[in-house]
Amino acid sequence: MKGYQPLHWLKEVAGAPQATGRPAARVRLIGRLKVWPLRRPQTQATAAGSLSPSFTSVQHLSGAWLNGLPGVTYCRQSATLASSTHFSVSHKMDAATVSGCFKDKSILITGSTGFLGKILLEKILRAQPDVKKVFLLVRAADTSAAEKRVSNEIIENELFATLREKYGSYFHSFAKEKISTLAGDIIDENLGLESSKILELSEEIDIIVNGAATTNFYERYDVALASNVLGTKYVCKFAKKCPNLKMFLHVSTAYVAGEQQGLFLEKPFQFGETRKQGCHLDIDAELKLVDSIKAELAHSTGNLEQLERKTMKKLGLKRARHFGWPNTYVFTKSMGEMLVGHLGVDLPVVVVRPSIVSSIYHEPLPGWIEGTRTIDTIITAYAKQSIPCFIGNGDVILDVITNDDLCSQIPGDMVVNAMMVAMAVHWNEKGQVVIHVTSSLQNPLSTSTTLDMMYRYFSSNPQIGKNGRVIKAKRLHLTNKFASFRTYMFLKYKLPLEVLHMVNPLFGGSFSRYYNKYNRSYRYFILLAKLYAPYGFFNGR
């Protein structure tokens, strides 16, 4: 589902009861950004007599200069994360300070054709039109193809409507002046660029934002390693060649926490660290393992491409779970973080770990999203009543941001604002800072409350099926044990399908197409449940 799509059902959260039994922390750190429990901003009279909000949450932290408001207070921690209520240095951040960091600067962005990359590019161009140049590394055969891709997928995107309106007929000239497209790929040494171009680029770059990644939970292991691990390695190596580099920002995910419980501190990975006690991770060994298995498969008979794809997908999940991560995506993102810490030791590095990134909250286009992302898959399936039950703990807290108007996962514009504020604050500071862009500690919302909101909304606003009939909403059955879930699914769906399969020959095979279609759907749904189950029971904060 592409384009302008406010998730209206989520507005129900305004009247939803908040989860109880979890005392809110008075203050904690998101990276080193001071965050207070989420509540409505307090207003105070200014000298001019107008009202100005004081910022009391992560939402206002990232939304402060987004909305043109006075700013946020940034607090530098004086001790360890354990002493999270003790600060020593305070900085006032406002719109001019943050956007000023990008004036006359050259920025390299990887992953610019992705959801978050588009929002970041638009924000930079809108907030700081005096940026010197934004280089976009895009996978394409040549420069012409890369420029065409940027034009079609980014510049002409409706997300840039505000900029088009602002500049009118000059918009394309402005975009051409500020954006430089590079045909390359992070999975290649030298980013797929000529040596002369790498040298020229390294002399010019002030900021690198590494957002390129594959986010598929069930990705092929070789593909995920290439993008999330080797790609990160090559971007880091390029960063070390940039003499004027003031900031290297790496986009990761909060779910590198694996399945650990309790408070997950914002600290870098140690090289070789795993989520399973007694295990040590050797990244080079993982790369060699993939190469050796692919070499063995090359001698196999049959459909090699299909066999390799299936083997690599299974291998990714197997290796991830061996080391204590639930899926290939978060496992390889963790490895990527390790390489950033190892190779970027002398660089000014910020690692941003957002939780579930969803539609835009405020600017430039409220509700804008591309594709059906993460939890949206479940919501969309529920709206169509094609999901009968799911697995999870009703008391588990979902990571959301809420206020009186909207409940969503972490909105994309807030993540981008947090990224830009973090870059401004840690400008040219050698060392690595980790920042979690999450909300579950300050603003808990349980799975059961979310399911109740979904039921209430779709009961009042039912969807229309392909046959033109109203789809009646039913409460989603949630089971907290995978064995119970499998039994339920088998008895209600798999058993009737297998009975149909047995009698199919008696009817001349007339039900074969029906059986194959729904059996594929059944297998996919079971796989989906396996991949999402760890998050249904995730109790990290």
Salt bridges, closest charged atoms under 4 A:
GLU122 OE2 - ARG126 NE 2.81
GLU153 OE2 - ARG149 NE 2.95
GLU156 OE2 - HIS172 NE2 2.66
GLU177 OE2 - LYS178 NZ 3.75
ASP185 OD2 - ARG139 NE 2.74
GLU200 OE2 - LYS197 NZ 3.74
ASP222 OD2 - ARG220 NH2 2.62
ASP222 OD2 - LYS294 NZ 3.02
GLU266 OE2 - ARG28 NH2 3.95
GLU266 OE2 - HIS436 ND1 3.87
GLU273 OE2 - ARG275 NH1 3.26
GLU286 OE2 - ARG319 NH2 2.66
GLU308 OE2 - ARG220 NH2 2.87
GLU337 OE1 - ARG353 NH2 2.66
GLU363 OE1 - ARG126 NH1 3.15
GLU363 OE2 - HIS362 ND1 3.93
GLU370 OE1 - LYS118 NZ 3.00
ASP404 OD2 - ARG40 NH2 1.91
GLU429 OE2 - ARG76 NH1 3.66
GLU429 OE1 - HIS426 ND1 2.94
ASP452 OD2 - ARG456 NE 3.17
ASP452 OD1 - ARG475 NH1 3.02
GLU498 OE2 - LYS494 NZ 3.00
